[in-house]
Structure formats: structure tokens, C-alpha cells
Amino acid sequence: TVFQGKLYAATIDAKDERDWRHVYRYEGQDRWTDCGQVGTGKSTGVGPLIVHQGQLYGGTTTYDWTRVRTGPYEPGRVYRYAGGTKWEDWGQPSDDRTLNCAASYKGKLYVGGGPQTWCVYVQEGEGRWRESKLFPKSGPQKCFPHTMCCFNGKLYVGWPSVYAFDGREWTYAGVPSEPERTLQTHSLTVYRGQLCAGTWPLAKVSRYLGGEKWQEFGR
């Protein structure tokens, strides 16, 4: 993500534990500055990086599905960058070991993840979090938050189903592609004034038409 005119990138699931949860700042050409290791917990990386109210935040996470459920890992936490190599602990939203996505919406910070609880959480103050929306884990409207995007005054979250939030109420917004058994919605972005989604495993891209309707427009 971009913060104060510089590009920041994070590591995840590195082979060596010393390389877990590092954030780097791009300085031009092939130069990168190590901005430190985020937290001390047993998480293998940093997932979402986001600018919220002029500050850079990162969520720690463990993504490798071969070990995240059974390995000796801890729930993800949110941290705020304090400059240099320092990161301030901003609390643990839930029991989730994987924090996949984050968004700044109507003055509040939101994060989503799993696999313990499929939910979006909202920050209610320094170090304090609460559930904003708990999603079903099965059925045609299931959602394991993997991606978030703000569009036309609403917050959208998806995987595989998409939900929309207007600041008061969450509503079901359909599935971007035909719901194959393995369908996963991994990306949401705004392109030419339309909300678009990218899916796995068939690499279909769709645009949102409103309500619960989507239109595929290629692979």
C-alpha cells in the first residue's frame, strides 16, 4: 500500500521465522528499508496494510492452509506504524488466526478474517474491537472475508458471496460468478466507475450490477 508517498510491502509465510511479519518501504531502484517486525506473536506474516485516518496499520496473519488450523499459531492482531522499526499494538479483533482484509469506512477501521470465526470486526477505540457482521459458514450465502472494497458509499466484503454495508445494515449482494463448489472471490476493486470482482479457480472477472446481480466479462 502507499503511505505518505512511499510504497510499503509485507512478508508472509517466510521459511525462516526471523523473516516473519516484516514490512518494507521502497526507496527507489532496488532499495528497500526494513520497517521492523510487526509484533512478537506466533503469526507468520502481515496480511492487510491500510492507511486509516492518516496512519498506517497492518494486521498479522497466518495464511498457509496446511498448518494454520493445527499449528502452534496465535490469533492475528492489528498494529499501527510508529516510525522507524516500531509498531504499536492496536488489539486483537477475535480468535481468528487469519486476518485477510481491512478497510477504512466512515471514520472507522474494519478487518475481516477466519477460519475460526467468519466475521468482519470494527474498531471501537484503542485496542477495542467488536463484531460488525458474523457470516454463515455454509449454504449459498456463506462468506469468509478475504477482500474488502469501498464503493458508492458502501463497504463490500467477499468470499465467495459478497455482502454490502451502509454503516447501519449488512445486506447480501450475490455471488460474482456461477457458484461452483470451489468458487472463491479473492479481489474487489473499482474500475471505470464499477465494482469488479476476481474469482478462483476459473479466473472469471465480473462487474456488479446492483442488488444481487453480477455480470461476467471475461477470464
C-alpha positions in Angstrom: 0.0 0.0 0.0 1.0 3.7 -0.4 1.6 5.7 2.8 3.0 9.3 2.8 4.2 9.0 -0.8 6.1 5.7 -0.3 5.3 2.1 -1.2 5.1 -0.4 1.6 5.1 -4.2 1.3 5.0 -7.0 3.8 6.2 -10.6 4.1 4.1 -13.7 4.9 4.9 -17.4 5.5 8.6 -17.0 5.1 10.7 -20.1 5.7 12.8 -18.6 8.4 10.9 -17.3 11.4 13.2 -14.3 11.6 11.6 -13.1 8.4 8.0 -13.4 9.5 5.8 -10.2 9.8 8.3 -7.7 8.3 7.2 -4.6 6.5 9.5 -2.9 4.0 9.4 0.6 2.4 10.5 1.1 -1.2 13.2 3.8 -1.6 13.7 3.6 -5.4 15.6 1.5 -7.8 16.3 -1.8 -5.9 16.5 -0.3 -2.4 14.1 -1.2 0.4 14.2 -0.2 4.1 13.2 -2.7 6.7 10.4 -1.1 8.9 10.7 -3.8 11.5 9.0 -6.9 12.6 5.3 -6.4 13.4 4.6 -7.7 16.9 6.0 -10.7 18.7 3.2 -13.1 18.4 3.2 -16.5 16.7 1.8 -15.3 13.3 3.8 -15.9 10.1 3.1 -12.6 8.3 1.3 -9.4 7.8 -1.8 -9.5 5.6 -3.7 -6.3 5.1 -1.8 -3.0 5.1 -4.0 0.1 5.1 -4.0 3.8 5.7 -6.7 4.9 8.1 -7.1 8.5 9.3 -3.5 9.3 8.2 -1.9 6.4 9.9 -0.5 3.1 8.6 -2.0 -0.1 10.0 -1.1 -3.8 9.5 -2.8 -7.0 10.5 -0.8 -10.0 11.5 -1.9 -13.3 10.0 -1.0 -16.9 9.2 -2.2 -18.0 5.7 -0.7 -21.4 4.9 -3.8 -23.7 5.0 -1.7 -26.8 5.5 -0.8 -25.5 9.1 -3.0 -22.6 10.1 -5.6 -24.7 11.9 -3.4 -27.2 13.6 -0.1 -25.4 14.0 1.1 -23.6 17.2 -0.1 -20.2 15.9 -1.8 -17.3 17.6 -4.8 -15.1 16.6 -4.0 -12.1 14.4 -3.6 -8.7 15.8 -3.7 -5.1 14.4 -0.8 -2.8 14.8 -0.1 0.9 14.0 3.1 2.0 12.5 5.0 4.4 14.9 8.0 5.1 12.6 11.4 3.6 12.2 11.0 -0.1 13.1 8.3 0.4 15.8 4.8 -0.9 15.7 2.1 -0.2 18.3 -0.3 -3.0 19.3 -3.8 -2.0 18.4 -5.6 -5.0 19.8 -6.8 -8.5 18.9 -10.1 -8.4 17.0 -11.0 -12.1 17.5 -9.8 -15.7 17.8 -9.1 -15.7 14.0 -5.6 -16.7 13.0 -6.0 -15.3 9.5 -6.8 -11.6 9.0 -7.3 -11.3 5.3 -8.6 -7.8 4.6 -9.1 -4.3 6.0 -10.9 -1.1 5.1 -11.3 2.5 6.3 -15.0 3.3 6.2 -16.9 6.2 7.6 -14.2 7.0 10.0 -13.8 3.5 11.4 -11.3 0.7 10.8 -12.7 -2.7 9.7 -10.9 -6.1 9.4 -12.2 -9.4 8.2 -10.9 -13.0 8.5 -11.2 -16.5 9.9 -11.0 -19.5 9.8 -12.2 -19.8 13.4 -14.9 -17.2 13.0 -16.1 -15.9 9.7 -16.6 -12.3 10.6 -15.9 -8.6 10.0 -14.8 -6.6 13.0 -14.9 -2.9 13.7 -12.5 -0.9 15.9 -14.3 0.8 18.8 -11.3 2.6 20.3 -7.7 1.9 21.1 -7.3 -1.8 21.4 -11.1 -2.5 21.4 -12.9 -4.4 18.7 -16.5 -5.8 18.3 -18.3 -7.9 15.7 -19.8 -5.9 12.9 -21.1 -8.9 10.9 -21.0 -12.7 11.6 -21.3 -14.6 8.3 -22.7 -18.1 7.7 -20.0 -20.8 7.1 -22.2 -22.9 4.9 -25.0 -22.6 2.3 -25.4 -20.4 -0.7 -24.8 -17.1 1.2 -21.6 -18.2 3.1 -18.8 -15.6 3.4 -15.2 -16.0 4.7 -14.0 -12.4 4.4 -11.0 -12.3 2.0 -11.4 -9.0 0.3 -12.9 -5.6 1.1 -13.6 -2.5 -1.0 -15.4 0.8 -0.6 -17.8 1.7 -3.5 -20.5 4.3 -3.8 -20.8 4.9 -0.1 -20.9 1.3 1.0 -18.4 -1.2 2.2 -18.2 -4.5 0.4 -16.7 -7.8 1.5 -16.5 -11.1 -0.3 -15.6 -14.9 -0.5 -17.4 -16.4 -2.3 -20.6 -14.4 -1.6 -20.4 -10.6 -1.4 -22.1 -8.5 1.3 -22.6 -4.7 1.4 -22.7 -2.5 4.5 -24.1 1.0 4.6 -22.9 1.9 8.1 -26.1 0.5 9.7 -27.1 -2.7 8.0 -25.4 -5.6 6.1 -27.2 -7.0 3.1 -26.4 -9.9 0.8 -25.1 -8.8 -2.6 -25.0 -12.0 -4.6 -22.2 -14.1 -6.0 -19.9 -12.7 -8.7 -19.8 -15.9 -10.8 -21.8 -19.1 -11.0 -21.3 -20.7 -7.6 -19.1 -23.7 -8.4 -18.4 -25.8 -5.4 -14.8 -24.4 -5.1 -15.6 -20.8 -6.0 -13.6 -18.2 -4.1 -13.8 -14.4 -4.5 -10.3 -13.1 -3.8 -10.4 -9.5 -5.1 -12.7 -6.5 -5.3 -11.7 -3.2 -7.0 -13.3 -0.2 -8.6 -12.7 0.1 -12.3 -14.3 2.8 -14.6 -16.9 3.5 -12.0 -17.9 -0.1 -11.5 -17.3 -2.6 -8.7 -15.4 -5.6 -10.1 -14.5 -9.0 -8.6 -11.9 -11.6 -9.4 -12.5 -15.2 -8.6 -10.7 -18.6 -8.3 -10.3 -21.2 -9.7 -11.7 -20.3 -13.1 -10.2 -16.7 -13.2 -13.5 -15.1 -14.0 -13.9 -11.4 -13.7 -17.4 -9.8 -13.0 -18.9 -6.4 -12.6 -21.6 -5.6 -10.1 -25.0 -4.6 -11.4 -26.7 -3.9 -8.1 -28.9 -5.9 -5.8 -27.7 -9.5 -6.1 -26.8 -9.3 -9.8 -23.3 -9.6 -11.3 -22.2 -9.9 -15.0 -19.1 -11.8 -16.0 -16.9 -10.1 -18.6 -14.0 -12.4 -19.2 -11.3 -14.6 -17.8 
